[in-house]
Amino acid sequence: MTEQVFLETTPLNAVDRCDRCGAQAYVRAVLLSGGELLFCGHHAKEYAEKLKPVTSLIQDETDKLVESNSN
């Protein structure tokens, strides 16, 4: 029998900071080895390809960076 693990993610907020530069984090990378890394939009994009093989989940909230103009 295979056990399924469901990861619950909490939304990122202004307290969450990029591990690379300290800016507000908009991406959380949950590592296969345990733990997580937080990135700003810039650094998430820079490291995206290298993160894919070592992560179990990438929580991308960069859509928060785009303002919608409803007026």
VENGI-V375967 format. One record per pair of residues at least 12 apart in sequence whose C-alpha atoms are under 7 Angstrom apart, sorted by the first residue. I is the first residue (numbers start at 0). J is the second residue. D is the distance in Angstrom with one decimal. If there is no record, write none. Layout:
BEGIN
I:J:D
I:J:D
END
This chain:
BEGIN
11:25:6.4
16:37:6.6
17:37:5.0
17:38:4.1
17:39:5.2
18:36:6.5
18:37:5.5
18:38:6.0
19:38:6.8
22:39:6.0
23:39:5.8
24:37:5.8
24:38:4.9
24:39:4.3
25:38:6.2
25:39:5.3
25:40:5.9
25:59:6.3
25:60:5.0
25:61:5.3
26:38:5.2
26:39:6.4
26:40:6.8
26:43:6.5
26:57:6.9
26:58:5.5
26:59:4.6
26:60:5.9
26:61:6.9
27:57:5.7
27:58:5.0
27:59:6.7
28:54:6.2
28:56:6.0
28:57:4.6
28:58:6.4
29:54:5.5
29:55:5.7
29:56:5.2
29:57:6.3
30:53:5.9
30:54:4.2
30:55:5.8
31:53:5.7
31:54:5.1
31:55:5.3
40:61:6.1
END
